[in-house]
Amino acid sequence: MSETPAPTAIPGLSAAESERMQAALKDIAERSQKLLKEFAERYQANGPQPADPMHLTRTFMDFTAKMLADPNRLVQAQVELWQQYMKLWQATAQRMMGQPVEPLVEPAKGDKRFADPAWKDEVVFDYLKQSYLLTARWLQGTVKRVEGIDDKTAQKIDFYTRQFVDALSPSNFVLTNPQVLKATVESKGENLVKGLQNLLTDLERGKGQLAIRQTDMTAFKVGENVATSPGKVVYQNRVMQLLQYAPATAEVYTMPLLIVPPWINKFYILDLKPENSFIKWATEQGYTVFVISWVNPDEQLSKLSFEDYIKLGPLAALDAIEKATGERRVSAIGYCIGGTLMATTLAYMAARGDERIADCTFFTAQVDFTEPGELGVFIDEDQLASVEALMSKKGYLEGSDMATTFNMLRANDLIWSFVVNNYLMGKDAFPFDLLFWNADATRMPAAMHSYYLRNMYQKNLLVQPGGVVVDNVPIDLRKISIPVYLQAGKEDHIAPAKSVYKATQLFSGPVRFMLAGSGHIAGVVNPPRNKKYQHWLNETATNPPTLDDWKAGAREFPGSWWNDWDNWLSAKSGPKVAARVPGEGGLPALEDAPGSYVKVRTID
């Protein structure tokens, strides 16, 4: 009987290291073969996919033609770049001879790619860093100076040029990243082998598409260590579950509070953990809090419409809240796209004389999409047609596709930093509840998502009286006359503050606009106990036409804005009554919060 030959030792490694490395390489080979086989089977079943689904080739060809139409300017730009290179080379040579030299270019504030001291202390890596930054600055500046292209195309060119520039950063490659080189030497290459295993794991998770892990998805479980505020599901339909949260005070305000979150993400961004839970904090201030938890739709719900989300969302919730509490009038909050839905709902209700919502707060919500920020890059006829074709196959858009779009807005932080950590450094993703929520995306039903993208982002019909019609009722945002609290984030890249502010000029009732420090998430989820960031308020009687005008008269306040909102809302919420226990009112409890809808996952 022949014996299995012992594996050949790998030079430079001990016997144990060699055995571990060869086991890892065998694992990689087997998993790679399986992935390739699955890819071939999908290719045969579905046929070849379009090489350019976003139609960028034509865009860049048109742009290149415009750029070549002015060769003198192109030559001048090239000469300027070479002059910068010469200065950098001279400065590097001086430094190599021991002379102190000031850098020609520095990373932008907050750029974490070059945080390692070697990028500054080691001459070679400092040269690589500055050469890259000079080239990146030159390339982006050059494309911005090309004449003869419309603003929409210019924005798209600038955005995708930045994606290209970010991808080519020396920090993203083994041989030009000092941290990765050091780790490779110290671990004798194990970091790269582990990184390849991480890459294969992410490809397996994404069923052939790269699903980069931003956090340890096994470290959190909805209802156990995130979304833990006590409460009950008191109503549900095919679109949503309605959660009523347990009171935290002996008495509560008469008027209940309904929160309408975005259906692109799950509601528990407002209930990540007790220390930063807006929901928990609101109950502690004496509010009876109800939250809509949207369904994670499948192909059976592909025909759900924007109108369905209004009728089976906030309007159904109002009926249920009245049964649960006996109160007909409520306060409401709309977050992001949930705010767009709430504005449409309010205009619909105003047209019908329905006064059940007494006041409304908007978190980073757009209603006028004239200036939607960089998300507008993805909204043109070619790209919308591609999205619709993709949705037609299953009846919905995968949440991961939406997540990729949002991640591209901050590619260095939300894509490339994890490429370096997971695949080059070979490290496991760090457990972080916010990134767990970010990865726990929801699907978009085809009919509703297409309607939203075309009528809001592309055509901007919501601001046009009668441009949007709900149940044969023309929508006019100017009919919204209830008090409004409008929050925007100073650094919001999804719903830019300038865009959010436009609502102040549309609603006809009193609008208290507040500008929060930070962005789309941290600008909202910022509890007072953290004492972080700041906010601005302008106490003039009427809001001026533009955000810049508003800022000119605004005053900065340290810390969270939550207390200002509480002061605004509490005055409108009526006298105190005995606290309401979920399930003991007019609606029985169906299950414990956070409910079953929020636990439906599309990827692990």
N, C-alpha and C positions, 0 to 999 in steps of 0.2 A: 504494500500500500504506500503510494507516494505521499510525501509531506508537502503542505503548502509552503512555497518558498517565502522566506522572510522578506519584508519590504526593504528595498535599497535605501540606506541612510542618505539623508540630504546633507551635502557638505555644509559645514558651519553650524549645524544644529546637533544637539544631543540626541540620544536614542529616543527619549520621551518626546522631545520637541519634534523630531522627525516623524514619529508615529502620529502625533497629533496633527501635524501639517498634512500628511498624506491622507489621513481620514477626512480632513476638511476638503481637500482637493477632490477626493472621490465623491463626497457629498455634492460638491459643486458640479462635477461632471454629470452625475445622475439627474440632478434637478434641472440642469441646463438642457439635457437631452429631452426630458419630459416637457419643458416649456416650449422647446422648438417643435416637438411633435404636436402639441396643442395648437401652436401658432399655425402650423401647416394645415391642420384640420379646419381651423376657423377660416383660413384663407380660401380653402377649397369650397367651404360652405357658403361664405359671404362674398367671395370674389375680391379682387384687389380694391383697396380703398383709394380715394383720390389723394394724389401726392401733395396737393396744395388746397386743403379744405377751406382755408380762410382767404384764398385768392390773393395772397400777398405778392406772388410773382408779378402779376400784371401791375399792381400798385407800385412796386419798386422799379419795374421797367419804365413806367410812365415818369416816375420821379427821376430816374437816371437820364432819361432823354432831356428833361428840363435842365438838369444839372450840366449835361454836356453841351447844352445850347449856349453856355457862357464859359468857354474854355479859359479865358483870361482869369476869371474869378477862381476857377478850379486850380489853375497853376499857382496863383497867388496863395491860395489856402495851403497847397502842398509845400510851397517855399516856407510859409510860416511854421508848418510842422517841422520841417527839417531844421529850421533855425532853433526851435525849441529843443530838438534832439541834440544839436551841437552844444547848446548851453548845458544840457543835462550831462552830456559826456564830459565836458570840461569840468563841471562841478564834481563829477564822480572821480575824475583823475586827480583833482586837487585833494579830494577827501582821502583817496588812496595814498597820497603823499603825506597825510597827517594834518592837513590844513582844515580848520573849521569852515564849514560851508552851510549856508541856509538852503533849505529845500526849495526847489522851483514850484512845486505843487504839493498840496497836502490833501489827504482824504477829507471828505465832507464831515461835518460834525455828526456824530452818531453812526458813522460807517464802521461796523465791527469787523470787517474783513481783514483789516490790517492792524488789529489791536496787539498782536504778539510783538514784544520788543524787538525781535530780530528784523522786522520790516524796517525799523529805523536804525538799529545798532549795526547790522551787518551790511556792508557796502553793496554786495551783490543783490541782496533782496531789496535794499532801498532803491537801487537803480531799477530793478524790475517793477517795483511799485510805482515809482515816479514816471517811468516810461509808459506804463499802462494808463495811469491817470491823465498824462498829457495827451495820449492818443485818444482816450475816451472823450476828454473834453473837446479836442479838436474835431472828432468825428461828429459828435452831437451838435457842436456849434456850426459846423459846415452844413449839415442837412437843414438846420433851421434858417440858414441864409439863402437857400435856393428860392428863386422867385418863380412865379407863374403857376403855383399849385394852390388849390383851395384850402381853407382852414381845416376841413375835416381830413383831407389827405395828409396835410402837414402834421396833424396830431397823430395820425396812424403811423406815419413814417418815423416820427420822433419816438413814439412808444416802442415800436418793434426794433428800432435802432438801439434803444436802451436795453431791451432784452438781449440783443446780440452782444452788446458791450459788457453787460453783467455776466453773461455766460463765459466770456473769454478772460475774465479776471484771473491773474496768476494764482490767486488763492484757491482756485477750483481745480488745480492740477498737482499731481504728486510731486513732480520735480521742481516746481516753482513755489511751493508752500513750505516754509521752514518748519511749521508745526508738524506737518505730515511727514517730512523727511526725517525729523527727529524721532517721531513715533515709529517709523519704518525701521530705522537703525536699531532703536532700543528693543523693539519687539521681534526683530529679525524677520520682518515682513508679515507677521501675524495680523497686523492691523488691516493690511490690504486683502488678505484671505478672508478675514471676518467681514470686511466691507463688502466683498463680493457675495458672501452668504447673505448679508443684509439686503443687497440689491436683488438677489434672487427671491428672497422672502417677500419683498415689496412687489416684485413682478407677479408672484403667485397670488398675493392679496388682491392685486388689481386685475387678475385673470388675463395676464399678458400685457396690460398697460401699467406703467410705472406709477404706483401709489406710494409716494414717499411718506414714511412715518415721521410725523412731527413730534410725537410723544409716545410713551408706552401705553398702548390702547388697553392693555390688561390691568393697568393700575387703577382704573376707575370703573364704576358700575352705577348706572343711573338708578337713583332711588336708594343707594347705599352710601356712597361718599360724594356724589353730586346730586343736585335736585332733591334735597333731603327735607325741605320745609314741610311740616305736617299739614295735611289737608285731605280732601276727598274729591273724587270725580262725582259730580252731581248731575251731569247731563252729557249725552254724547249723540252724535249723528255720524254720517259717513265722511264728514269733512273735519270734524274736530271733537275733542273732549273738553268740557268746561270744568276747571278745577276751582274749588273754593277752599281757601286756606284757613287753618285754625286761627282763632284770635289770639293775640299775645297780651291783650289788655282786658280788664273787666268790663269796660265800656268801649263802644266804637261809634264812629260818626254815623249818622243816619244814612247818608248816601254811600252805597257800595262803590267800589273801584274796579273797573274792567280793564285788563291789559290785553292788547291785541299785538302779539309779537309777529315778526316776519315768518313766512312759511318756507323761506329759503333755508333757515336755520331753526334749531329747536329752542323752545322758550326758556330753557334752564340757563341760558346766559345770564338771566336775572336771578338765578338761584344756584350758583356754582358751589358755594360753601357758605356756612353761616356768617363768616366774617365779612363777606362782600355781597351778600344776597340782598338785592333790592326788594324782593318779595318779603323776606323776613323783616327787613327794616320797616317796610310800609305797614306791616301788621303791628309792629311795635309802636308806630305813631298813631294807631287807633283806627286804621282803615280795614274794612271788610274786603279782602282782595280776591278777585276772580281772575283767572288767566285762561286764555284759549291755548290748547295744545293741539296743533294741526296734525292731521293724518300724514303719514309718509306714503304717498299714493303709489299704486302699482298700475299695471296695464288696464285693469278693470275701471279705473277712475280717470282714464286718459281724456275723457270729454268734459271733465269738470271745468266750468267757465269762471271768469272773473266775477260774474254775477252770482254764481253759486257760492263763491267764497264770501260774498257780502251777505247773502240771504242765510246761508247755513253757518256763517261765522258770527260776526258781531250782532246781526239782527236776531238770530236764534238765541244767542247768549243773553240779549236783553230780555227776551221772553222768559228764559230759564231763571235769570236773576230775580225777576219779579216774583216768580213762583217760589223761589228759595227763600227770599227775604221779605216779600210783601212790598218792596220798594219799587216804584215805577221809574224813578229818575236815578241816573248813575253818572259818575265821572268816568272818563275813559282815557286810556293811553294807547297810542299807536307807535310802534317801533319800526323804523326803516320802511321796508315795503308794506309792513303792517300799518304804518302811518299813511301811506298812499291809499291803502284800502279804507282806512278810517275817514280820510278826507272825502273820498268818494261816497262813503256811507252817510256822512254828515250832510253832504249836499243833497243826496237822495232823500234823507229824512226831512230836511228843511223844505224841500219842494212838496212833500206830502203833509207838512204840518206836524210831523212827529217830533216831539220835544223831549224824548226820554233821555237823551244825553245832554246833561246840563253844562258840561265843560269838557275840554279835551286837551291832553298834553301830547306833544309829538316829539319823539326821540329821533334825531337824525333822519328826518323823513322829507323826501322831495315830492312836490306836486307840480312844479314847473321844471321841465327837463331841458330848458334852453342851454344850460351849462352843467351837464351831468358829470363833469370831470372825465377821468381817463376811462371809465366804463363806456363812455360814448365811442371809444375806439372800436368796440365790438359790435356796434349797432350800425350796420349798413346793409343794403339789400343782399349782397353776396353772402355775408356772414349770417344774417338772419335766415336766409334760405338754407344754409348749411345746417344751422341749429334745428330748423323745422324738419329737414330730411333725416337728421339723426333721431329726433323725437318720434318720427313716424314709424320707426322700426319697432319700438317698444311701447309707444304711447306716453312716454315721459322722458325727461332729461335727467340723467343720473346726477345725484348730488355732487359726486366727485368732479364732474365737468364744470359745475358752477364754482366749486372750491378752487379748481385750477385757475379759473379766470380771476378770482379775487386774489389768489396767491401771486399772480403775475404783477399785480399792482405794487407789490413789495417783494420783488423776486429775491433780492439779496437776503432778506430776513426770513422769508417763508419758503424759499426753494433752495437756494445755493448754500445757505448755512447748514442745512440738513444733509445736502449732498456731501459736503466736507465732513461733517460729524459722523454720518452713518456709513458712507461708502469709502472715504479716504482714511479717516481716523479709525474706522471700524468700531465705533462706539454705539451702544444702544441708546435709543431716544430717551430723553429725560422725562419723567412723569410730570405733566403740567396740565391742570384741569382746563385751562382756557384753550389750549391746543387740542385737548381731547374733544371739547365741545366743537371746535372749529372743524375737526375731522368727522364729526358725527353729523354729516350733512343729510339733507332730505331731497327727495326727488321733486321734479316740477311736472305736473300734469300738462300734456302737450297743448291742449286747447287754451288753457288759462295762461300758460307761459308765453305762448306765441302772441296772444292778445295783449298781454302786458308789455312785452318788448316792442311791439309794433305801435300800439296806441299811446303809450306813455313815452318811452325813450325815443322811438323813431319819429313819430308824428306829433308828439307833445299835445295830444288832443284834450287832456284833462283840464288845461287852463283855458280852453276855448269853450265858451258857453254852448252847451248842446253837443260838443265834440264827442263826449262819451254819453251813452244812453244805458240806463239800468232799468229793466222791467218797464220799458216804454216811457221812462222818466228822464228828460234831458238833465244832465248834470251841470250845475253852475256853482263853482266854488265860492263865488261872491255872495251866495245866499247863506253862507255859514256865518252866523252872527253871535254864536255863543263865545264865552271867554276861552282863550287859547293860550297855553304855555308852550313856547316853541324852543326846543333845545337843539343846538348844533355843536359840532366838535371842531375846534380850531384847526386840527391837523387831519381831519377826516378825508380819506382818499376814496371812499365809497359814495358818501353823500356830502359833497363839499359844502362848507358853511355858506359860501356865496349862493349856492343853489338853494339850500334850505331856507335862507333868508327871504327868498322871493315870495314865500307864502305870506309874509307880513303885508304885502301889497295886494293880496287877493282876498283874504278873509275880511269880512266887513265888521266883525266884532272886535273887542279889545284883545290885542296880542302882546303878551309879555315875551320878548325874545331874550334868550340867554345864550351866550357863547361860552362853552366849556373848554378848558385846556385838554390837550391830547386828541385822540381820534375817535373812530367809529364805535369802539368797544370801551376803552378806558375812559373816554369822555363821558360815557353814560354810567358805567359801573365803577363808581368812585365814592365809596361810603365816607361819611364825615370822619370816622375814627382813623382813617388812613392819613388824613392831613396831607393829601397829595394834590398836585396840579393847582389850578386856580379857575376862576370864572369871571366873566365880565357882564355887567348890566348897564343899561342906559335908561335912566328914569324919566326921559322926556315924554311928553304927553302922547305924541304920535311917533311911529317909526319912520325914519327918513327913507328915501327911495332905495338906497343901496347899502350894502353891508359896510363899505368903507365909510360912508357918512355916519352910520350908526356907531362904528368904532371910534370915530373922532370925538364923540361925546360920551363914550362908555367909561366906566370905572372898574378897575380890577379888584377882585376880592380873593384872598387866599383860600385854598382848600375846595371842598366839595360844594356843589350847588344844590344838593338834596334838601338842605334845610330851607333854602329860599323857596323851592318848589312846595315843600310842606306848608310853609306860611301862606303861600298863594292858594293852595288847594283846601287847606283846613277851614279857611274862611268861607268857602263855598259848599262845604260838606254837611252843613246842618248840625243840630245839637247831638249830644251823645245819647246812645241807647244801650241797653244790655247787649253784651257781646253775643254774636251769632255763632253757633256751633255747626259746622258743615254736616249735612245729613239729618239734622234735627229740625229743619225748617219745612218748607213746602215740597222739597225734593229730597228723596232718600239718597244715601250714598251708594254709588255703584261699585267703587273700589277705592283703595288708598291712592293719594297722590304719590308719585307724579303721573299715575295712570299707565295704561298699556300702549297708547299710541306713540308716546315719546320713546318707547323702548325698542321700536322697530328700527333695526340697523340695516344699512345698505353695504357696509364694509367694516371689517374688524381690523 
